[in-house]
Amino acid sequence: MAIIVNGVEITEAQIAAEQGNHSEAPSARDAAIQELILRELLQQKAAAVGITAESPEEAIGTLLQQEVQVEEADEAACQAFYNDNPASFTRGEMAVASHILFPLGEGLAASLAKSKAEGVLAEVQANPERFAALASEHSTCPSGKQGGSLGQFGRGQMVPEFEAAVFSTEAGQITPTLVETQFGYHIIQVNERSNGDKVSYEEVKERLQAFLTDMAGRKMMHDYLAKLVADAKIEGYTLPAMA
């Protein structure tokens, strides 16, 4: 059955050409279809609001600049996050942790990767002793070959989202939810923890502001894309839910 997006067909030739860009996805074909559907919806939206450009990519870029505008996190938001997450702002803390990494995918392929990661998270929470085996089976990080072990590390050695999750989780525990970073979705097991000294707000203010602004931007983009999908008539393919 042909895939139709608001009356526009996504052809097999387009899908075949796009698949090569998604070799890391669990299903390159699904990832390609989802990316093409999303791209078509964005192009249609750009045309609907009167955007003209030399290329579809430029039109989409202009559309997103206009409709997904993220304000920089303000002082109150930064201070509130700092106050509410004291465990995330310490110096000299060390941890030993392992993780299972799943790729983010591109476009709507992220939903498929997230669903798979959530399934493994539920399994490892029910059977923590299987963490190493599941890391070896599923993780796309080279550490998977060592059961997901990342060894010992301290503050500032991991990306902020990963670090915040590790240093707010007690030794011997697995993070209760997936942790999303630029590298993908992580399931993290904290093996050991040692405490350190508190870092002042002024020391982390700029990095914290950048982090909160980035998170707000990701959420706005997700919500914008989800609305485009919800308002569209898509035939011949069922997109994963964008929860």
C-alpha positions in Angstrom: 0.0 0.0 0.0 1.3 3.4 -0.9 2.2 5.9 1.8 0.3 9.1 1.5 0.9 12.2 3.6 -2.0 14.8 3.3 -2.4 13.6 -0.3 1.3 13.5 -1.2 2.8 10.1 -1.9 6.1 8.9 -0.4 7.6 6.7 -3.1 9.6 3.5 -2.8 12.5 5.3 -4.6 12.5 8.0 -1.9 12.5 5.4 0.8 15.4 3.4 -0.8 17.4 6.6 -1.2 16.9 7.7 2.4 17.6 4.3 4.0 21.4 4.7 3.8 21.2 7.6 6.2 19.7 5.4 8.9 22.1 2.4 9.1 22.4 2.6 12.9 18.6 2.5 13.4 16.9 -0.8 14.6 15.0 -0.7 11.2 16.6 1.5 8.5 13.4 1.2 6.4 11.1 2.4 9.3 13.5 5.2 10.2 13.6 6.3 6.5 9.9 6.3 6.2 9.4 8.3 9.4 12.0 10.8 8.4 10.4 11.3 5.0 6.9 11.7 6.5 8.2 14.2 8.9 10.1 16.1 6.3 7.0 16.2 4.0 4.9 17.5 6.9 7.4 20.3 7.5 7.6 21.2 3.9 3.8 21.4 3.6 3.6 23.5 6.8 6.3 25.9 5.4 4.3 26.3 2.2 1.1 26.8 4.1 2.6 29.8 6.1 4.0 31.3 2.9 7.7 30.5 3.2 9.6 30.4 -0.1 13.2 29.3 -0.3 15.7 27.9 -2.8 15.5 24.4 -1.3 13.2 22.3 0.9 15.9 22.2 3.6 16.1 26.0 3.7 12.3 26.3 3.9 12.2 23.9 6.8 15.0 25.7 8.5 13.2 29.0 8.2 9.9 27.5 9.4 11.5 26.1 12.5 13.3 29.4 13.2 9.9 31.1 13.1 7.8 28.6 14.9 10.1 26.9 17.5 11.7 29.9 19.3 13.3 29.0 22.6 13.9 31.6 25.2 17.1 31.4 27.2 16.5 29.9 30.7 16.2 32.8 33.1 17.8 33.4 36.5 14.8 32.1 38.4 14.7 28.8 36.5 18.5 28.2 36.9 18.4 29.0 40.6 15.4 26.7 41.1 17.0 23.8 39.3 20.2 24.3 41.4 18.2 24.4 44.6 16.1 21.4 43.7 19.0 19.2 42.7 21.7 19.6 45.3 23.2 16.1 44.6 24.0 17.3 41.0 26.3 20.1 42.2 29.1 18.7 44.1 32.8 18.5 43.6 35.1 15.6 44.2 32.3 13.0 44.0 33.3 9.8 42.3 31.1 7.0 40.9 31.5 3.6 39.3 28.7 2.9 36.9 27.6 0.8 33.9 25.1 1.7 31.2 23.1 0.3 28.3 23.0 2.7 25.3 20.3 2.9 22.6 20.7 5.3 19.7 18.4 8.3 19.4 17.7 7.7 15.7 16.6 10.5 13.4 13.3 12.1 13.1 10.5 9.8 14.3 12.9 6.9 14.5 13.6 8.2 18.0 10.3 6.8 19.1 11.1 3.3 18.0 14.5 3.4 19.8 12.9 4.8 22.9 10.2 2.1 23.0 12.9 -0.6 22.7 14.9 1.0 25.5 11.9 1.2 27.8 11.3 -2.5 27.3 14.9 -3.3 28.3 14.6 -0.9 31.2 11.6 -2.8 32.5 13.4 -6.1 32.1 16.6 -5.0 33.9 14.6 -3.4 36.8 12.8 -6.7 37.3 16.1 -8.7 37.0 19.0 -6.4 38.0 21.4 -9.4 37.9 20.9 -9.5 34.1 22.3 -6.0 33.6 25.6 -7.1 32.2 24.1 -9.7 29.9 21.5 -7.2 28.6 24.2 -4.6 28.0 26.2 -7.1 26.0 23.2 -7.9 24.0 21.7 -4.5 23.4 24.1 -1.6 24.0 25.6 0.3 21.1 28.4 1.6 23.2 31.7 -0.3 23.0 31.4 -0.7 26.8 28.7 -3.3 26.1 31.4 -5.9 25.5 32.4 -5.4 29.2 28.8 -5.6 30.4 28.3 -1.9 30.1 31.0 -1.0 32.6 32.3 2.6 32.4 34.7 2.2 35.3 35.2 5.1 37.8 34.7 8.7 36.9 34.1 12.1 38.6 32.1 15.2 38.1 32.7 16.9 34.8 33.7 13.8 32.9 30.3 12.9 31.5 27.7 15.0 29.7 25.4 16.9 32.1 22.3 14.7 31.8 24.2 11.5 32.4 26.1 13.0 35.3 23.0 14.3 36.9 21.4 10.9 36.8 24.4 9.1 38.2 25.0 11.4 41.1 21.4 11.5 42.1 21.1 7.7 42.2 22.2 5.6 45.2 24.9 3.0 44.9 23.5 -0.4 43.9 20.5 1.2 42.2 19.4 1.5 38.5 18.0 4.8 37.3 14.2 4.6 37.4 13.7 6.1 33.9 15.7 6.4 30.7 18.3 9.1 30.6 18.5 11.0 27.3 21.7 12.6 26.1 23.2 13.6 22.8 24.5 10.1 22.4 21.1 8.3 22.9 19.0 6.7 25.6 20.8 5.3 28.6 19.9 2.8 31.3 22.3 3.4 34.1 23.4 1.1 37.0 25.3 2.9 39.7 27.7 0.5 41.3 29.6 2.7 43.8 29.3 6.3 45.0 31.5 8.6 47.1 30.4 12.1 48.2 32.2 15.4 47.6 31.9 19.1 48.3 29.1 21.4 47.1 29.8 23.6 44.0 28.6 27.2 44.2 25.8 28.4 42.0 28.0 31.0 40.4 30.4 28.4 39.3 27.8 26.4 37.4 25.4 29.2 36.3 26.4 29.5 32.7 26.6 25.8 32.1 23.3 25.2 33.8 21.6 27.9 31.8 22.9 26.4 28.5 21.7 22.9 29.7 18.2 24.1 30.6 17.8 26.1 27.4 18.8 23.1 25.4 16.3 20.9 27.2 13.5 23.4 26.7 14.4 23.5 23.0 14.2 19.8 22.6 10.8 19.7 24.3 9.4 22.5 22.1 10.6 20.7 19.0 9.1 17.4 20.1 5.8 19.0 20.8 5.8 20.9 17.5 6.4 17.8 15.5 3.9 15.8 17.5 1.2 18.3 16.7 2.1 18.2 12.9 1.7 14.4 13.1 -1.6 14.6 15.0 -3.1 17.0 12.6 -2.0 15.1 9.5 -3.8 12.5 7.4 -1.3 9.7 6.9 -2.2 6.6 5.0 -0.3 3.4 4.5 1.9 3.7 7.5 1.3 3.9 11.3 3.7 6.2 13.1 4.8 5.3 16.6 3.1 7.4 19.3 5.1 10.5 20.2 4.5 10.5 23.9 
